Amino acid sequence: MERKLKSSIVTVQKLHQAMIRLLKNQEYEKISVAGIAKEADLNRTTFYLFYSSKEELIYDICDTFLDEYIEIFMDWLDKNGKEEEVKGYQKAFENLSKHEKVIKALWNIQEEKFNPYKIMEKSVAKTVYHFLEKENIQMKNGGQTDFFADLYAANVMATVKWWIYNYQDFTISYVYGVIKDCQEKGLLSLLENKKS
């Protein structure tokens, strides 16, 4: 039984890696199940034992990728203290930098009914919403918690997208400072009037 499980994990990893390699070199629409199987050195029947379509494979890649970041995120929320928070940000942004090409390849898929960026954003919103419910935290003045979760997720994803495309020009400390100012003082606190 354990051998079968290890074999399944290896097969899934092969399919993930094959899809990511293909996405780096060709448009999503041109990638076929046969092409994915060939790139993974497997046959189509094996592909279909694990996934019903290439879209399902992409969902799984997004979920696997997000699980790592959601774990970091939940770890921050569970630990109070500035030092732990800074370490969490550091770890998250370092991992984002390492996975830059994969993230960009996934986000290049811009189909009307299938958009990995939006899939990731919804997953973050769902995680935030469940955390707020678990901790019994609600919005002030009777606001909807799902609205806060969606807003927070959009903000997280915008920050991640900005980092992925600009991280070579900025330090993690700079980004952390911007995020903290935004959280503590509001978005408008980031602006200054340059008129003399």
C-alpha positions in Angstrom: 0.0 0.0 0.0 2.8 2.4 0.9 4.6 1.7 -2.3 1.4 2.5 -4.3 1.1 5.8 -2.5 4.7 6.7 -3.2 4.3 5.8 -6.8 1.1 8.0 -7.0 2.9 10.9 -5.5 5.8 10.5 -7.9 3.4 10.3 -10.9 1.5 13.5 -9.7 4.8 15.3 -9.3 5.9 14.2 -12.8 2.6 15.5 -14.3 3.0 18.8 -12.4 6.5 19.3 -13.5 5.7 18.4 -17.1 2.8 20.9 -17.2 5.0 23.7 -15.7 7.8 23.0 -18.3 5.3 23.1 -21.1 3.7 26.3 -19.8 7.1 28.0 -19.8 7.6 27.3 -23.5 4.1 27.3 -25.1 0.7 28.8 -24.9 -1.8 27.0 -22.6 -4.3 26.5 -25.5 -1.7 24.6 -27.5 -0.9 22.1 -24.7 -2.7 18.8 -24.9 -3.1 15.9 -22.5 -1.0 13.8 -24.9 1.7 16.4 -24.8 1.6 16.6 -21.0 1.8 12.8 -20.8 4.7 12.6 -23.3 6.6 15.4 -21.4 6.1 13.4 -18.1 7.3 10.2 -19.8 3.9 8.6 -19.1 1.0 7.5 -21.3 -2.4 9.2 -21.6 -4.1 6.5 -19.7 -1.9 7.2 -16.7 -2.7 10.9 -17.0 -6.5 10.1 -16.9 -6.0 7.9 -13.8 -5.2 11.1 -11.9 -6.9 14.0 -13.8 -9.9 14.3 -16.0 -8.5 17.3 -18.0 -5.5 19.6 -18.2 -7.7 22.2 -16.3 -8.0 19.8 -13.4 -4.2 19.4 -13.4 -3.8 23.2 -13.3 -6.2 23.5 -10.4 -4.1 20.9 -8.6 -0.9 22.7 -9.3 -2.5 26.0 -8.0 -3.7 24.2 -4.9 -0.3 22.6 -4.2 1.4 25.9 -4.7 -1.0 27.8 -2.5 -1.0 25.2 0.3 2.6 26.2 1.0 1.7 29.9 1.2 -1.5 29.4 3.1 0.5 27.4 5.7 2.9 30.3 6.1 0.0 32.8 6.3 -1.8 30.7 8.9 1.4 30.4 10.9 1.7 34.3 11.0 -1.9 34.6 12.2 -1.3 32.0 15.0 1.8 33.7 16.2 1.7 37.2 17.7 4.8 39.2 17.7 6.6 41.4 15.3 9.7 39.2 15.0 7.6 36.2 13.9 5.6 38.3 11.5 8.8 39.7 9.8 10.1 36.1 9.5 6.8 35.0 7.9 7.0 37.8 5.3 10.6 37.1 4.7 9.9 33.4 4.1 6.9 34.1 1.9 8.6 36.6 -0.4 11.7 34.5 -0.7 9.6 31.6 -1.8 7.7 33.8 -4.3 11.0 34.9 -5.8 12.1 31.2 -6.2 8.9 30.3 -8.0 8.7 33.4 -10.2 8.7 31.5 -13.5 6.0 29.0 -12.4 3.8 31.8 -11.1 4.1 33.8 -14.3 3.5 30.7 -16.4 0.3 30.0 -14.5 -0.9 33.6 -14.6 -0.4 33.7 -18.4 -3.4 31.5 -18.7 -6.1 34.1 -19.3 -9.2 32.1 -20.4 -12.6 33.5 -19.7 -13.8 30.4 -17.8 -10.4 29.4 -16.4 -8.0 31.9 -14.8 -5.4 30.6 -12.3 -4.8 34.1 -10.9 -8.5 34.2 -9.9 -8.4 30.6 -8.7 -5.6 31.6 -6.3 -7.3 34.8 -5.2 -10.5 32.8 -4.4 -8.5 30.3 -2.4 -6.8 33.0 -0.4 -10.3 34.6 0.3 -11.7 31.2 1.4 -8.7 30.7 3.8 -9.2 34.2 5.3 -12.9 33.7 5.6 -12.5 30.4 7.4 -9.9 31.8 9.7 -12.2 34.7 10.7 -15.1 32.3 11.3 -12.9 30.0 13.4 -11.7 32.9 15.5 -15.2 34.4 15.6 -14.0 37.7 14.2 -16.5 39.9 12.4 -16.5 43.2 10.6 -17.5 46.4 12.4 -20.9 47.8 11.9 -22.4 44.5 10.8 -20.3 44.3 7.6 -20.1 41.1 5.7 -17.0 39.0 6.6 -16.9 37.5 3.1 -16.5 41.0 1.7 -13.5 41.6 4.0 -12.0 38.2 2.9 -12.5 39.1 -0.8 -10.9 42.5 -0.3 -8.0 41.1 1.7 -7.4 38.4 -0.9 -7.4 41.0 -3.7 -4.9 43.0 -1.8 -2.7 40.0 -1.1 -2.8 38.9 -4.8 -2.0 42.5 -6.0 1.0 42.6 -3.7 2.2 39.2 -4.8 1.8 40.2 -8.5 3.7 43.4 -7.9 6.4 41.6 -6.1 6.8 38.9 -8.8 7.3 41.5 -11.5 9.4 43.9 -9.4 11.3 42.0 -6.7 14.7 42.6 -8.3 14.3 46.3 -7.6 13.2 46.3 -4.0 14.0 44.7 -0.7 11.6 42.5 1.3 12.1 45.1 4.2 10.8 47.8 1.9 7.7 45.8 0.9 7.1 44.8 4.5 7.2 48.5 5.5 4.7 49.4 2.8 2.3 46.6 3.9 2.5 47.6 7.6 1.9 51.3 6.8 -1.1 50.3 4.7 -2.5 48.1 7.4 -1.9 50.6 10.3 -2.5 53.9 8.6 -4.6 53.1 5.5 -3.8 53.0 1.8 -3.7 56.8 1.4 -0.8 57.0 3.9 1.4 55.7 1.1 1.0 58.8 -1.0 2.6 62.2 -0.8 2.0 65.4 -2.7 5.0 66.4 -4.7 3.7 69.9 -5.6 5.7 72.7 -4.1 
